[in-house]
Amino acid sequence: MEIQDILHDVYEEMKPHIGEGKVADYIPALARVDPQKFGMAVVTVDGQVHVAGDAAEPFSIQSISKAFTLTLALGRVGSGLWSRVGREPSGTAFNSIVQLEHEHGIPRNPFINAGAIVIADVLLAGHKPRETLGEILQFVRYLSGDDTVYMDDDVAKSEQATGFRNAALANYMRSFGNIHNPVEMTLGVYYHQCSIAMSCVQLARAGLFLANGGRDPISAQTVVGRERARRINALMLTCGHYDASGDFAYRVGLPGKSGVGGGILVIAPGKASIAVWSPGLNANGNSAAGTRALELFAKKTGWSVFG
């Protein structure tokens, strides 16, 4: 069966479930998003693009950006990064402070909020916040092959105005010496990186290097080495969905990274990069309809890292 036909079938089967879950209303700019939106895009390693629904409409990628900033940070400091952030699943909510106390300010992994704030701090080293944000945006535009990708200032300001828990996490890590720059500067980078707006097509395209051993098969440029791509995928599989990462691995069987904007980026190594968007979230902060759609898609294609 052709991928486009499978995508069409998934979309038809998903129609009764579109709108399930609850939009991230604790971020005012995200509370206004239409919960009935649903888009899906698959970009294969041979460059074919398959779409369904609202796949061309930009949305706030939020924590999906953490996969891209992790890639940049590893390029900057290499394995030295792991002295400041762990590689283990958290088992707690994405914005929990509990483990930081037990583990002396070292976040459990780079995909929970505390870990991503450390990554933002690493990227900020020796730069002004504007330069760091320019580097992040340029990198995501380069990966997606699209210069229209942008940071949504309204979303960033909305997060800054309500991000008290993130400020607590950053200040707490600063007290352990694990945030090196002024907290408000590091948080400014973090909020703006989360405000990146992309469509499913742009997002799937941007993740394609991870499906092809670190090399972008369309531009033929190497983004990261094969081993690093494998390790980023491993972290996405074990930590990409916060305290529901095990459930996602069980149901979908592919590395993925979710965001509270309702997007999920999924990597099928050697095959394709997949993006889905549906704003309603489940109790763990992951797209409810998006997770269900990916489970259906994985079942119909037989794609899984577990064979």
SVG drawing of the C-alpha trace seen along z (x, -y; Angstrom):
<svg xmlns="http://www.w3.org/2000/svg" viewBox="-17 -40 50 47">
<polyline fill="none" stroke="black" stroke-width="0.4" points="0.0,0.0 1.3,-3.5 2.2,-5.9 -0.3,-8.5 -3.1,-5.9 -2.1,-4.9 -2.1,-8.5 -5.5,-9.1 -6.9,-6.0 -5.4,-7.2 -6.9,-10.7 -10.4,-9.2 -10.1,-6.9 -9.0,-9.9 -11.9,-12.2 -14.1,-11.2 -11.2,-11.8 -10.1,-15.2 -10.6,-17.7 -9.9,-15.2 -7.9,-16.4 -7.4,-19.9 -5.4,-22.7 -2.5,-24.2 -4.5,-27.0 -1.9,-27.8 0.0,-29.6 -2.5,-32.3 -1.4,-32.4 -1.9,-28.6 -5.3,-28.8 -6.6,-30.5 -5.7,-27.7 -8.6,-25.9 -8.8,-22.4 -10.3,-21.0 -7.1,-21.4 -5.3,-18.2 -2.4,-17.8 0.0,-15.1 3.1,-15.0 5.5,-12.2 8.8,-13.0 10.6,-9.9 14.4,-9.6 14.0,-9.6 12.4,-13.1 8.7,-12.2 6.3,-14.4 2.9,-13.0 0.3,-15.1 -3.2,-15.0 -5.4,-17.6 -3.9,-20.9 -0.3,-19.9 0.7,-23.3 -0.5,-25.4 2.2,-26.7 1.8,-26.0 3.9,-26.5 6.4,-23.6 7.2,-24.2 9.3,-21.4 9.9,-19.7 12.5,-22.5 14.5,-20.7 15.6,-18.0 17.1,-20.7 18.8,-22.7 20.2,-19.4 21.7,-18.7 23.3,-22.2 24.6,-21.9 26.2,-18.6 27.9,-20.2 29.1,-23.0 30.5,-21.1 30.3,-17.4 30.1,-14.8 31.0,-17.3 27.4,-18.2 26.5,-15.1 28.3,-16.6 25.4,-19.1 22.4,-17.1 21.5,-13.4 20.3,-10.8 17.6,-9.0 13.8,-9.1 12.4,-11.3 9.2,-9.5 7.9,-12.9 6.1,-15.8 8.0,-17.9 8.1,-20.9 8.8,-19.0 11.3,-20.4 11.4,-17.3 14.3,-15.4 16.5,-18.5 16.7,-18.6 17.8,-15.0 20.2,-15.2 22.0,-18.4 20.7,-20.6 21.5,-18.1 18.3,-17.6 17.4,-14.0 17.5,-14.5 17.6,-17.3 13.9,-17.1 12.2,-18.0 12.0,-21.7 14.9,-21.9 17.2,-20.0 16.2,-22.2 16.9,-25.3 20.5,-24.0 20.8,-23.4 19.7,-27.0 22.4,-28.1 25.0,-26.1 24.1,-27.7 24.1,-31.2 27.7,-30.9 29.8,-33.7 26.9,-35.1 24.2,-37.7 20.7,-36.3 19.8,-37.8 22.8,-36.0 21.9,-32.7 18.3,-33.0 19.5,-33.8 21.7,-30.7 18.8,-28.5 16.4,-29.9 19.0,-29.7 19.6,-26.1 15.9,-25.1 15.5,-27.0 18.5,-25.2 17.1,-21.8 13.7,-22.5 15.0,-24.1 12.6,-27.0 13.4,-30.5 9.8,-31.3 10.1,-29.4 9.8,-32.1 9.7,-32.7 6.3,-33.9 6.9,-36.9 3.4,-36.8 3.9,-33.2 7.3,-33.9 5.9,-36.9 2.9,-34.8 5.3,-32.2 7.5,-34.7 4.5,-36.3 3.3,-33.0 6.6,-31.0 6.9,-31.1 7.7,-27.4 10.4,-27.6 11.9,-30.6 11.9,-28.5 13.7,-25.6 16.3,-27.9 17.0,-29.7 17.2,-26.4 19.8,-25.1 21.6,-28.4 22.0,-27.8 23.8,-24.6 26.0,-26.3 24.4,-24.6 23.2,-27.8 26.1,-30.0 24.4,-33.0 21.9,-35.4 18.7,-33.5 16.5,-35.9 18.8,-35.8 18.8,-31.9 15.0,-31.8 14.6,-34.4 16.4,-32.1 14.3,-29.1 11.0,-30.8 11.8,-32.1 13.1,-28.7 9.8,-27.2 7.9,-29.8 9.2,-28.6 6.3,-28.2 6.3,-25.5 3.9,-23.4 3.9,-19.6 5.6,-19.6 8.4,-21.9 8.8,-20.0 9.0,-16.6 11.5,-17.9 13.6,-19.4 13.8,-16.0 14.8,-14.1 18.5,-14.1 17.7,-11.9 16.0,-9.3 19.1,-9.1 22.0,-8.6 22.7,-12.3 22.9,-13.2 20.2,-15.3 19.3,-13.0 17.8,-15.9 20.7,-18.5 23.3,-15.7 24.8,-17.6 25.9,-15.9 24.3,-17.5 25.7,-15.2 27.7,-11.9 25.8,-8.6 26.6,-7.7 25.3,-11.1 22.1,-10.8 21.6,-7.3 22.0,-8.7 19.6,-11.6 17.0,-9.1 17.7,-6.9 17.0,-9.9 13.8,-10.7 12.6,-7.2 13.3,-7.0 12.6,-10.6 10.7,-12.4 7.3,-12.2 8.1,-13.1 6.5,-10.6 4.5,-8.9 7.7,-8.0 7.4,-4.3 3.8,-4.3 4.6,-6.0 7.4,-3.5 5.0,-0.7 2.2,-2.0 4.2,-3.5 7.7,-2.0 9.5,-5.0 11.6,-7.8 9.5,-10.9 9.4,-14.4 6.2,-16.1 5.3,-19.7 2.5,-21.3 1.5,-23.1 0.0,-19.7 2.8,-18.7 4.8,-15.4 7.9,-14.8 8.6,-11.1 11.6,-9.4 11.4,-6.1 15.2,-5.4 16.1,-4.6 12.6,-5.4 11.0,-8.7 10.4,-11.7 6.8,-12.2 5.1,-15.2 1.6,-15.3 -0.3,-18.3 -3.5,-18.2 -3.7,-20.8 -5.7,-18.9 -3.4,-17.3 -3.7,-14.3 -3.0,-14.3 0.8,-14.0 0.9,-17.1 1.1,-15.1 -1.2,-15.5 -4.2,-13.1 -5.3,-12.7 -1.7,-12.9 -0.5,-10.0 -3.5,-7.9 -2.8,-8.8 0.9,-7.8 -0.1,-4.5 -2.4,-3.8 0.2,-4.8 2.9,-2.7 0.5,0.3 -0.5,-0.1 3.1,-0.7 4.7,1.9 7.4,-0.7 8.9,-0.2 12.4,-0.1 11.5,3.1 10.8,5.0"/>
</svg>
